[in-house]
């Protein structure tokens, strides 16, 4: 909860959420401008009242115990219900106030999302937007756990508890400097690319799983392994290597001619599926519906 908002839940719960999210009593005390001893006392009383240990205490740090994780999820749902109510009230005032939280993968944050955000800001200047950049699986988890209302993700392994509000299939390609020996090719296989230095996505990136659906890809020994698409694009733009991704995030480089995109020809290679996800039923929120209309417009132009 923001400092300026009224305390709509018990003070002990408020202190608990601050400690859980900031990782220590000291950090929570500084954030809330409350004595650390007062927070510690409330946590002890809360644990006694609930009959469960909420934190595992080791050294100077605090880690949520299983009961603490359950309580945090419940409090986040309660806080989200408060946000939903505020949004419905905002709809009566033509969306002049409110908060929209978006989680997104890196490539979307680099290009198409800024266009959406600027459009949304012009249309609804009173709505604050909070954006978090994370990996594909982390994005879906944030939406599922009420840490974000909307998530831009590629190829989620599960949509349990979520719904896809928009989707777009994108082909993968090899990206490289226009001076690279393969830059004039019409199509390339992974085997052809492997004759040159490669930048390869790290485990955990959805792109890695797609590329490794081609059996020969699992035997490759890339020059670089990165968890950042921007870094891989930068390396390929310098001529250091070939990287792999969709056109999302590199539109400006392709338009300027500093990068070349060559489609991959491997038959077993699936498409890269971009999805805009929300919790089931969350699409009815006015801020979500307002942003969704804008997002669908830009996704249709990809």
SVG drawing of the C-alpha trace seen along z (x, -y; Angstrom):
<svg xmlns="http://www.w3.org/2000/svg" viewBox="-20 -14 53 48">
<polyline fill="none" stroke="black" stroke-width="0.4" points="0.0,0.0 1.2,-3.5 2.1,-5.7 -0.6,-8.2 -3.4,-5.7 -5.6,-5.1 -4.8,-1.9 -7.6,0.3 -6.2,3.5 -5.1,4.1 -1.8,2.3 -0.1,5.6 -1.0,6.8 0.3,3.6 3.6,4.0 3.8,7.7 3.4,6.8 6.1,4.2 8.6,6.6 7.7,9.4 8.1,7.2 11.2,5.3 13.0,8.2 13.8,6.8 12.3,5.0 14.8,2.2 13.9,1.5 10.2,1.6 10.8,-0.8 12.5,-3.2 9.8,-2.9 6.9,-3.3 8.7,-5.8 8.0,-3.7 10.3,-2.4 11.7,1.0 10.8,2.2 7.2,1.3 7.1,3.4 8.9,6.4 6.4,6.2 3.4,6.3 4.9,9.2 5.4,11.2 1.8,10.5 0.5,11.4 2.3,14.7 0.9,15.5 -2.7,14.5 -2.5,16.7 -0.7,19.6 1.8,19.8 5.4,18.7 5.4,16.2 9.2,15.8 12.2,18.0 14.9,15.9 18.5,16.6 21.2,14.1 20.1,10.6 17.7,11.6 14.0,12.7 12.6,15.3 8.9,16.0 7.8,19.3 5.1,21.3 2.4,19.6 3.8,16.2 3.6,17.0 -0.1,17.9 -0.8,14.8 1.0,12.5 -1.0,14.0 -4.2,13.4 -3.4,9.9 -2.4,9.1 -5.8,10.4 -7.5,8.2 -5.4,5.2 -6.3,6.0 -10.0,6.0 -9.4,2.5 -7.7,1.5 -10.6,3.0 -13.1,0.9 -11.1,-2.2 -11.0,-1.5 -14.7,-1.0 -15.2,-4.4 -12.7,-5.9 -14.8,-4.7 -17.6,-6.9 -15.1,-9.8 -14.1,-8.8 -10.9,-7.1 -9.3,-10.2 -7.6,-8.2 -6.2,-4.8 -3.2,-2.5 -2.4,0.1 0.5,2.5 2.1,4.2 4.7,7.0 6.5,7.5 9.3,9.3 12.3,7.3 11.8,7.3 8.3,5.8 9.6,3.1 12.1,2.0 9.8,1.0 6.0,1.5 5.2,1.1 6.5,-2.6 4.2,-3.4 1.2,-1.9 2.2,-3.7 2.4,-7.1 -1.0,-6.5 -2.5,-5.5 -1.0,-8.5 -2.4,-10.9 -5.9,-9.3 -5.9,-8.8 -3.4,-11.2 -4.7,-10.6 -3.9,-6.8 -0.5,-5.9 1.2,-2.9 3.8,-0.8 5.9,1.4 8.2,4.3 10.5,6.1 11.0,9.8 11.4,13.2 8.4,14.9 7.6,17.2 8.1,14.5 5.6,12.3 2.9,14.9 3.7,15.5 3.4,11.8 0.0,11.7 -1.2,14.9 0.0,13.6 -1.8,10.2 1.5,8.3 0.4,7.1 -2.9,6.7 -1.5,7.4 1.5,9.3 3.2,9.4 4.9,12.8 6.1,15.3 5.0,18.9 3.8,19.3 4.2,22.9 0.8,22.6 -2.2,20.3 -3.7,21.8 -5.8,19.0 -5.0,16.7 -6.7,15.8 -5.0,14.5 -6.7,11.2 -4.6,10.8 -2.2,13.0 0.2,12.6 2.4,15.3 5.8,14.1 8.5,15.9 12.0,16.3 15.0,15.2 18.7,14.9 19.8,11.3 23.3,10.0 25.2,7.0 24.5,6.0 28.3,6.7 28.0,10.3 28.8,13.0 25.2,14.4 23.4,11.1 22.2,11.4 20.6,14.9 16.9,15.2 16.6,18.0 19.0,19.8 19.0,23.0 20.4,23.2 23.1,25.5 24.2,22.8 24.3,20.2 26.3,22.5 29.3,22.2 29.7,18.7 29.9,17.4 26.5,17.4 24.8,15.6 22.5,18.0 19.6,17.3 20.2,18.5 18.1,21.2 14.8,19.7 14.2,17.6 11.3,18.9 13.4,18.3 15.8,21.0 13.1,23.7 11.9,22.8 15.4,23.0 16.2,26.2 13.0,27.8 15.4,28.4 17.4,31.4 20.7,30.2 20.5,27.0 21.2,28.8 24.7,29.7 25.7,26.1 28.6,24.4 27.8,20.7 30.4,18.0 28.0,16.1 25.1,17.1 23.0,14.2 19.7,13.6 19.3,10.3 17.9,9.9 19.2,6.4 22.7,7.5 22.5,10.2 21.2,7.7 24.0,5.3 26.6,8.1 25.1,9.1 24.9,5.4 28.7,5.0 29.3,8.0 30.5,10.2 28.0,13.0 24.6,14.1 21.7,13.9 18.1,15.1 14.8,13.4 11.6,12.0 11.4,8.5 10.0,7.3 12.5,4.9 14.7,4.4 12.3,2.5 14.4,-0.7 17.7,1.1 16.0,2.9 14.5,-0.3 17.9,-2.0 19.7,0.9 22.1,1.5 20.7,5.0 19.5,7.6 16.7,10.2 16.9,13.5 14.0,16.0 15.0,19.4 14.1,22.4 14.2,25.3 10.9,27.1 10.5,28.2 10.9,24.6 7.6,23.4 6.4,19.8 7.1,17.4 3.7,16.6 3.3,13.2 0.4,13.1 -1.1,10.4 -2.4,12.1 -4.6,11.2 -6.1,13.1 -9.4,14.8 -12.1,12.2 -9.7,9.2 -10.6,7.9 -13.8,6.4 -11.7,3.7 -12.0,0.3 -8.3,-0.4 -7.5,3.0 -10.2,2.7 -8.9,-0.8 -5.3,0.4 -6.4,3.6 -8.1,1.5 -4.9,-0.4 -2.7,2.8 -4.8,4.6 -4.4,1.7 -0.6,1.8 -0.3,5.6 -2.4,5.8 0.2,3.6 3.2,5.9"/>
</svg>
